[in-house]
Amino acid sequence: MSEQEQIILDTVDRFLAREVAPVAQALEREDVYPHELVEKMKALGLFGATIGEAYGGLGLPASTYVKIVERVSAVWMSISGIFNSHLIMGAAVEQFGTQSMKESVLPRMATGELRGGIALTEPDCGTDLQAVRTRAVRECDEYVIDGTKQWITNSVEGNILAVLVKTDPDTTPAHKGMSLILVEKHSGYRATKLKKLGYRGVDTGEVRFDGVRVPAGNLVGEQEGRGLQQILSGLALGRINVAARGVGVARAALDASVRYAQERKTFGVPIGQHQAIQIKLADMATRVEAARLLTEKAAIAYDEADRCDMEAGMAKLFATEAAVENSMEALRIHGAYGYSPDNLVERYYRDAPLLVIGEGTNEMMRLIIARQLIERNPI
Ligand SMILES: Cc1cc2nc3c(=O)[nH]c(=O)nc-3n(C[C@H](O)[C@H](O)[C@H](O)COP(=O)(O)OP(=O)(O)OC[C@H]3O[C@@H](n4cnc5c(N)ncnc54)[C@H](O)[C@@H]3O)c2cc1C
């Protein structure tokens, strides 16, 4: 680890211990957006973590970013969501946007003045993105957008979305008629917050576009028909982020269990002396280590600009299942106390399932891995 990386991680650890840990449980329980923490995250530069230095970001490699996300998620997973879809959007703009779009949007994103999200999912489609119905029609030098997006993180409290639309709904294959358009909140979309099992505090909403007009220059990459490919490229970083969140939650569940196994006594000894509990702890720790290694490998592949769908898919699949399994095991180890909202493991158990759904479900991760295996090993 470089000296610079160590300084960054120490700073993040201090922020988490002093500012986040004392308030996370109450904000999560009440589902309150953490405005004060967001201001501190702005000051730390987290909204520009992976945005290039040329645009005012920290320009961190993914291999450092995953260490930050693991740490944040081990304390409160929701706040990693506040900068995740924001940075996916940033990655798509940095990779595919015109120079003038990059100069106008990225510096404001890096400071957190603009806080972004990605609006792909709709009431009738999530996995099958080619079925999106939201339309953008070109009228002179504007696009007029109509449609509804669903489950969009940062849509209520954030102020810019990268929206996946159909610009030509009759083209086949359908993705050739899809485009990515940036829409700032002042253009007039309406977002309503949705209720969730876990991952509370961060806003996830339904977003309505009723004749929302934006300048034609908001089309990412100036050319229609490339939106799906553009956002899927950004999602590679998103899947690595979700994998790192899985490592963080799985590790937090393990740490809580190792502590409790030494505190709680049954039959005259700490429960950590019973083999049944030891086996759980051993499996949990092994899952954390394996998940972290897969996540680091995916991050390195991303940084080296290798094609990393398979690595990101494997990391996302394994680390998020590890989070689900470890949070369930932590609940068992804590007995009735784990079932109380006063206990952190109750939150891990509610947070973890999102990870197997978001940024592509784990069913889809398996299909991506299998397709890549065949593509990379032709006979
Ligand atoms: C808290 C939260 C935050 C979210 N944030 C965002 C966001 O910011 N932006 C955004 O655009 N979306 C967001 N989403 C939506 C998320 O990306 C979708 O829920 C996800 O892509 C799955 O889509 P779906 O829910 O429509 O499931 P569906 O696509 O309806 O799938 C239902 C089930 O069928 C399976 N399935 C579907 N197709 C196949 C297939 N071909 N083979 C095998 N199995 C298949 C799926 O794996 C799943 O198990 C969020 C969701 C949640 C819960």
The ligand as a MOL file (V3000), in Angstrom:
LIG
                    3D

  0  0  0     0  0            999 V3000
M  V30 BEGIN CTAB
M  V30 COUNTS 53 58 0 0 0
M  V30 BEGIN ATOM
M  V30 1 C -32.7740 -0.3130 -3.1740 0
M  V30 2 C -32.6540 -0.3680 -4.6650 0
M  V30 3 C -31.9420 0.6100 -5.3240 0
M  V30 4 C -31.8890 0.6110 -6.7320 0
M  V30 5 N -31.2370 1.6390 -7.3710 0
M  V30 6 C -31.3260 1.7110 -8.7240 0
M  V30 7 C -30.8000 2.8550 -9.4260 0
M  V30 8 O -30.2170 3.7680 -8.8340 0
M  V30 9 N -30.9660 2.9100 -10.7680 0
M  V30 10 C -31.6130 1.9380 -11.4680 0
M  V30 11 O -31.7480 2.0710 -12.6790 0
M  V30 12 N -32.1050 0.8420 -10.8320 0
M  V30 13 C -31.9840 0.7020 -9.4910 0
M  V30 14 N -32.4990 -0.3820 -8.8400 0
M  V30 15 C -33.1740 -1.4250 -9.6100 0
M  V30 16 C -32.3170 -2.6720 -9.8080 0
M  V30 17 O -31.2260 -2.3940 -10.6380 0
M  V30 18 C -33.2690 -3.7440 -10.3990 0
M  V30 19 O -34.1480 -4.1130 -9.3600 0
M  V30 20 C -32.5120 -4.9480 -10.9150 0
M  V30 21 O -31.8170 -4.6360 -12.0910 0
M  V30 22 C -33.4720 -6.1270 -11.2200 0
M  V30 23 O -34.5590 -5.7140 -11.9870 0
M  V30 24 P -36.0570 -6.0620 -11.5270 0
M  V30 25 O -36.1930 -5.7420 -10.0920 0
M  V30 26 O -36.9740 -5.4250 -12.4790 0
M  V30 27 O -36.1420 -7.6450 -11.6540 0
M  V30 28 P -36.5800 -8.4590 -12.9730 0
M  V30 29 O -35.7590 -8.0270 -14.1300 0
M  V30 30 O -38.0420 -8.3990 -13.1030 0
M  V30 31 O -36.1350 -9.9390 -12.5680 0
M  V30 32 C -36.9150 -10.7470 -11.6590 0
M  V30 33 C -36.1490 -12.0490 -11.3860 0
M  V30 34 O -35.9560 -12.7570 -12.6230 0
M  V30 35 C -34.5580 -13.0090 -12.8260 0
M  V30 36 N -34.2790 -12.9290 -14.2650 0
M  V30 37 C -34.6360 -11.9550 -15.1290 0
M  V30 38 N -34.2040 -12.2440 -16.3580 0
M  V30 39 C -33.5320 -13.4100 -16.2790 0
M  V30 40 C -32.8230 -14.2410 -17.2250 0
M  V30 41 N -32.6940 -13.9000 -18.5070 0
M  V30 42 N -32.2830 -15.3910 -16.7760 0
M  V30 43 C -32.3800 -15.7470 -15.4690 0
M  V30 44 N -33.0170 -15.0150 -14.5390 0
M  V30 45 C -33.5840 -13.8700 -14.9490 0
M  V30 46 C -33.8410 -11.9180 -12.0440 0
M  V30 47 O -32.5210 -12.3200 -11.7170 0
M  V30 48 C -34.7510 -11.8210 -10.8120 0
M  V30 49 O -34.4360 -12.8680 -9.9350 0
M  V30 50 C -32.5160 -0.4340 -7.4480 0
M  V30 51 C -33.1880 -1.4590 -6.7620 0
M  V30 52 C -33.2650 -1.4260 -5.3890 0
M  V30 53 C -34.0310 -2.5250 -4.6760 0
M  V30 END ATOM
M  V30 BEGIN BOND
M  V30 1 1 1 2
M  V30 2 1 2 3
M  V30 3 2 2 52
M  V30 4 2 3 4
M  V30 5 1 4 5
M  V30 6 1 4 50
M  V30 7 2 5 6
M  V30 8 1 6 7
M  V30 9 1 6 13
M  V30 10 2 7 8
M  V30 11 1 7 9
M  V30 12 1 9 10
M  V30 13 2 10 11
M  V30 14 1 10 12
M  V30 15 2 12 13
M  V30 16 1 13 14
M  V30 17 1 14 15
M  V30 18 1 14 50
M  V30 19 1 15 16
M  V30 20 1 16 17
M  V30 21 1 16 18
M  V30 22 1 18 19
M  V30 23 1 18 20
M  V30 24 1 20 21
M  V30 25 1 20 22
M  V30 26 1 22 23
M  V30 27 1 23 24
M  V30 28 2 24 25
M  V30 29 1 24 26
M  V30 30 1 24 27
M  V30 31 1 27 28
M  V30 32 2 28 29
M  V30 33 1 28 30
M  V30 34 1 28 31
M  V30 35 1 31 32
M  V30 36 1 32 33
M  V30 37 1 33 34
M  V30 38 1 33 48
M  V30 39 1 34 35
M  V30 40 1 35 36
M  V30 41 1 35 46
M  V30 42 1 36 37
M  V30 43 1 36 45
M  V30 44 2 37 38
M  V30 45 1 38 39
M  V30 46 1 39 40
M  V30 47 2 39 45
M  V30 48 1 40 41
M  V30 49 2 40 42
M  V30 50 1 42 43
M  V30 51 2 43 44
M  V30 52 1 44 45
M  V30 53 1 46 47
M  V30 54 1 46 48
M  V30 55 1 48 49
M  V30 56 2 50 51
M  V30 57 1 51 52
M  V30 58 1 52 53
M  V30 END BOND
M  V30 END CTAB
M  END
